[in-house]
Amino acid sequence: MSETFDLLLKGGTVVNQDGERRADLGVRAGRVAAIGDLGAASAGEVVDCAGLHLLPGVIDTQVHFREPGATHKEDLETGSRAAVLGGVTAVFEMPNTNPLTVTPEALADKLARAKGRMHCDHAFFVGGTHDNARDVAELERLPGAAGIKIFMGSSTGSLLVSDDVGVGEILKRTRRRVSVHSEDEPRLSERKGERVAGDPSSHPVWRDAEAALKCTRRLTTIAREHGAKVHVLHISTAEEMRYLADFKDVATVETTPHHLTLGSDAYARLGTRAQMNPPVRDDAHRAGIWWGLHQGVVDVLGSDHAPHTLEEKAKTYPDSPSGMTGVQTLVPIMLDHVAAGRLSLARFVDLTSAGPARIFGIATKGRLAVGYDADVTVVDLKRRETITNGWIGSRSQWTPYDGVSVQGWPVGTILRGRRVMWESEILAPGTGEPVRFIDTLRS
């Protein structure tokens, strides 16, 4: 008797724990039910995937979707629309909204706002502060919480925890991995005079490599003292990458597509559109980040999608805000690096699905395997396209990669067995659900 599936993806190249092989993938009740030769099977929906690669759903563990508080830049619907247009099936969203996500009530509000509106699965970080340090053990275990996020460098209001004692008060109470923006706030304050009005290329002079390395040294010392697990976000310096290679017992590492792609000429080409924190730096630092990726020091890629309107970005530096879009371009930009031979497809999968699942303890995601959520990023590795502002689904409607030609393109986004995007068309309303974590599963 032939098997019956809800969805059958036929004839694609499946990339999973077996490597790459041509196979069919059958989905039942939102989970992967079978992988192999399923030619005798029937299904409610059959999709011809010949010539395409089926990757485990891409998980972007750092986005800023601006809701509540700054929805003129982005909101949960538009940000998640951009995500699935780019092949991303799940996101972790950051707490520097207004109000800040620092209480159970603020987290519950975000989850309620996401229901029926977000196109991808989602979790929300809770900001660690001086005021809620005693409560982080409970906050990090709330349903829908990605964990605790600490800003050791400039951020919004009480989210800044720049002192070692304050960071320690948080880390000594956590059991899940804590994500950290690591820039030394005292050094940033001391060096504000290095900013040159009208010259965004002075941004990495102000927020120099020493500010990043100094803070990361402090962070790893505190983490070891308290036996805490930390995740150091958006590494931008060669020195940090080599330093963190000796701290894999306590620290995992993220880098971003823009720190791997943009270099010395970024400010001349893009002006304030290249401005972000920590900064895009010169080609020597970019080479150091690639070294960390090739040596396995880097655990995940996050986009650090942080949109502002073009009007805001057009302000004269340093009055211009830091941040750029990125969730929609993560897949095509990195697949172009795959096409150029700078990393393997297997390493890309490790950085964007298996890696996030491993270090954050995500339940039933990160692999194409029987019993796992049928989250699939369908890509055409041979397809050549040009990224344009017009393709961007973000409310801000711009990308630093406008006009950049790439090889490798997200053809489809499948979320728990449902096609939510195919050929740049949104096919379903917001069906995203909260991501579940092994450390916080409840019966």
N, C-alpha and C positions, 0 to 999 in steps of 0.2 A: 504494500500500500504506500503510495507516494505521500511525502510530507506536505503540509500546508503551512504557509507563512502569511503574515500580514504584509510584509514587504520583502521583496527578493531583489538584491543587487547582483546583476548577472555579468560575469566575464571581466570584472575589473582585476587589478593587481592589489591584493590585500597586503598591507604592511603591518606586521604584528610580531609576536614573540618567535615566530617561525622564519622571520626575515621577510622577503618579498616573494609572493607566488600568485599566479593567476588562479582565482577561485571565485565562487559565488558566495554571497553572504545572505543568510536568511534571518529575518527578524520576527519575533513573536512577542506580543505584549510589552513592547518597548525595549526588549533585551535581545542581544545576539543569541540566536537559537542554534545556528549551525553554520559552519564554514567548510567549503569543499566543492565537489562536483554535485550540484543540486539540480541537474538538468531535468530530472523526473518530477521535481516539486512544482506545486502550484502556489499562487499567492494573490492576495487582493490587489497588490500593485507590484508590477515588475518594471525595473529600470535597467536599461542597457548601459553598462559601464565599460564597454570595450574601449581600450585605449586610455582609460582613466586609472588613477591610483586611489585606493580607499585607505585613508589614514585614520587612526584614532582621533576623535574629536579634539580640536585644538583648545586648550585651556589658557586663557590670558589672566594671569594672577595679579595684574596691577592696572586698574583703570580708574579714572575719575569721571563719573557721569553727572556730577554737579547738582543732582536733585536730592534733597530740597535746597533752595537758596539761590541758585544761579542758573535757572533753567533757560535763560536766554542764550546760554552757551551750549547746553546739552541737557537731556533728561534721560530717565531710565529707558524710555521707549526708543528715542532716537539713537542713544548710545548702543543699545542692544541690537537695533536695526543695522547699524554700522558693523557690529561684531559679526552677525550672521552673513551679511553681504561679503565679508572677508573670510568666511569659513571657520569662524570661532564659535564653539558650542557652549562655552561656559566662561564666566568672568568673575573675578574677585574685585569688588568695588571699594574705594578708599573712604575714610571717615571725615575728611576735611570739607564737609558740606555745612550748610547753615539751616538749622542748628547742627552742631557737631554730633557725630555718631559716637557718643560716650556713655550712653545709658541703655538699659533694656528697652525703654520706651522709644528711643530714637531708632534702635535697630528694628523693633517691631513696626515702626512707621515705614521704614524703607521696604521691609518685606511686604507690607500691605500695598504700598505704591507699586511694587514690582508685579504683584499678582494680576495676571491677565493683560499685562502691558509689555513685559520684557520678552524678547524673542529668543533669548538664550537662557540656560540655567545660570544661577548666580549665587554668590555669597557676599557678605558685607563685613569688612573689617570694623572692629571697635577700637577707637583711639584710646591709647593708654595715656593717662594724665596724672599729675600730682594728686588731683582730687579723687580719682577713682582707683588709685593703685591698690587699695585694700580689697577692691571688688573684682579684680581682673580674673581671678580663678573661676568665678561664677560667670562673668561676662564672656570669657572665651569659650564656654561650653553651651552657650545659648544656641538654639536651633537657627540655622542660617548664618551663623558667625564664622567667618574665615579665620578668626583668631584676633590677636591684639596687634595693633600697629603703633609704633613709636616714631615720632619725628624728633630727632636729636638736632636737626638743623631747622632753619626758619620755616615756620608754618603758621597756621591759623590759630590765633588766640591761645587757649590753654592747652592745645595739642602739642605745643613745644615743651619738650622735657630735655633740657640741655645739660643738666648736672648729673654727675655720676651717681649721687645718692638717690636722686629721683628715678633714674633708669634702674638702679638696683632694687628699689622698692617694688617696681613692677616685675622685673625678671625673677625675683626670688619667689614670687607667688604663681608664676605661670607653669603649665605643664605642656601645653601645645607650643608649636614653633611661633616665635614672635618676629614680625617683619619690621624692619628698621630703615628709615631714611637717615643715612650716616654722613652728616657734614658737621664740622665743629662750629657751633654757634659763636663762641667767643672769638674765634679767628675770623669768622665772617663779619662780625661787628667791627673788629679792629681794622679790617681791610676795605671797608666801604669806600674809602677815599681812592681806591684803585679803579673805581668805575669812572668811565669817561663819557660824559653826556654826548648822546648821539652816536656812540660807537659800541654796538653790541659785541664786537670782538673782544672788548675788555671784560666781558662777563666771566670767562674762564680765568682771567687774571685775578679778578676779585675772588671768585669761588675757586681758589687754586687747588692743585692736587694735594697739597699738604693739608688743607682743610678736610678733605675726604679721608686721607690716610690717618691723620691724627684721631679723628672720631672713630674710625673703624678699629684702631688699636685700643681705644678706650672701651669700645663695645665688647670686643672679644675678651678683654680682661674681666669685665663685669660678668659676662656670660659664664666664663669658666669658674669664677668665684662662686656663683650661685647654681652651677650645674644646669643652666638654661640653654634652650635651643633657640638660635636666632637665624634669621634669613636677611642677608644684607642686600638691599634693593639697588637697582640701577648702577652697578659698578662702572665708573667712568675713567679709572686711572690704571695704568700698568702696574704701579707700585702696590695698590690694593690687591690686585689679582695675585701677584706673587706672594704677598703677605698672607692672604687668606688660604693659600694652598697648605699652610701649616696649621690651619685651625678647622679642618674638616670635622673634627670631633664635636664642635659646637655650632659651626656656622655653615649654612648653605648660601649659595651665591646666585644672584640674578644679574643679567645684563639685558640690554634693549636693542632692538633693530637699529635705532638711530645712532647709538654709540658704536655699533659695528659697521655702520654704513656712511654716516656723515663724518667729514674730517676737516682738515685745515681750511678748505675753501668755503665752508658752510656759511659763515657770516657774510662773506663778500657776495655770495649768491642769494642768500635768503634773508639777510638782515635779522630783524627781531623774530622772524618766524623760526629761526634756529635756536632761539633763546629758551633754555629750560634748566631745571635744577635736578641733579648736578649737571654741569654744562657739557655740551659737545666740545671735545678737546682736539688736540692736533693728531696727526697721523701716527706719531710714536705711541701715544696712549691707545689709539685704535688698534694698533698692532699688538699691544700688550693684552688687550681684551680678547683678541682673536687667539693669542697664545693660551689664555685661560680656558677658552672654549675648546680648543683642540686638545688640551691636556686633561680635560675633564673637571677642571675646577668649577666651571659654570654648571649649575644644576638646572636652571630654567631661563626661558626668555619671557619677559613681560613687556607689554607695549608702553607702559606709563602713559596711556592715552589721557591727555589733559587739555581739552580744547578751550580756546578763547575765540571770540569773534575776530574777524579780520580788522575791524575798527579798533578793537582793543590792542591787537598785536601791532597796529600801525603807529601806536604812540611812540614818542621819542625815548630811546633808552636813557636811563634806567627806569623810566615810568611805565614801560611796557611790561606786561605780565609774562611770567615764564610758563612754558607748556606748549605742547603741540598734539595734534591728533596722531593716532597710531594703531588703534585696534583693528581697523579695516585693512591696513597695509602690512600687518605683521606677516601674514602668510605669503603674499606675492613677493615682498622684499626678500624674505628669507629663502623662498624657493628659487629666486634668482641667484642667490649665493650658492644654492645647491647646484643649479645649472652651470655655474662658473667653476665648480669643483672646490669651493671654499669649505664646504661641509657636506657630509653624506646625508641622504634622506633619512637613514636610521637615526643619525644624531639629531636631526631636526625633530623627529618624532619623540625622541627622548627628552628634548628640551621643552616641548610644548604639550605633551600629554603624559607620558610615563613619569617624567620628572616631577611635574606638579602633583600628580597622584601620590608619588612616593614620599615626597618631603612634607606635604600637608596632610597626608592620610585621607585622601578622598576615597569614598566608598563607591565601588562599581563603575569607576571611570578610569581612563588612561590607557586602556588596551582594547583591541578588537579581539575578544575572546568570549566563548560561550558563558552566559550568565552576567556579562557586563552590559551596562546601558548601551543601546545601539546609537551612540554618538559617532558620526562619521563626517570627516572633512574630505570631500571628494575633489581631487585636483587633477589638472591636466599639466603634466610636467613639460610638455613640448610646446604648449600654447604661448604665443607672444602677444602681449598686450601693452598698452601705454596707460599708466595710472594718470587720472585727471581729477581735477577738483569736481567736475560734474558727476563722477562716479561715487563720490564720497557721500555716505548716508548720514553722517554726523550733522547735527544742526548747524555747526560752525562752517561746514561746506568748504573746507580747504585741507590740503595735505602738503607737507614739505616735499613730497615726491611728485608733485604735479609736473607732467611732461616726461617722467622717467619711464623708459621702456624696460620691461622685465620678461623673463621666460619662466613660466610656471604660474598657474592661475587657479583660484578657487572656483570650481564649477558648481558645487553644491554643498549645502550644510544640512545634515540630517541629525535631528535631535530626538533621542529616545524612539527611533524608528519612524519619525515623521519628517518628510522633506519640508524644511522651513524656508530654504532658499535654493533656487536652481537657476543658473544662467542669469545672475544679477536681478532676479525677480523674487520678491517676498511672497511666499505661497500660503502662509498661515498667519493667523493673528498671534498675539503674544501668548505662547504656551510654555514659557520658561518656568522652571521650578527651583526651589532652593537646593543647592548642592548639599549632599550629606557627607559627614566626616566620620571615620571609623572611631575616633576618640569620643564622639559625642552622640553616637546612635542611641536612640531611645526606642523601646518596644512599643 
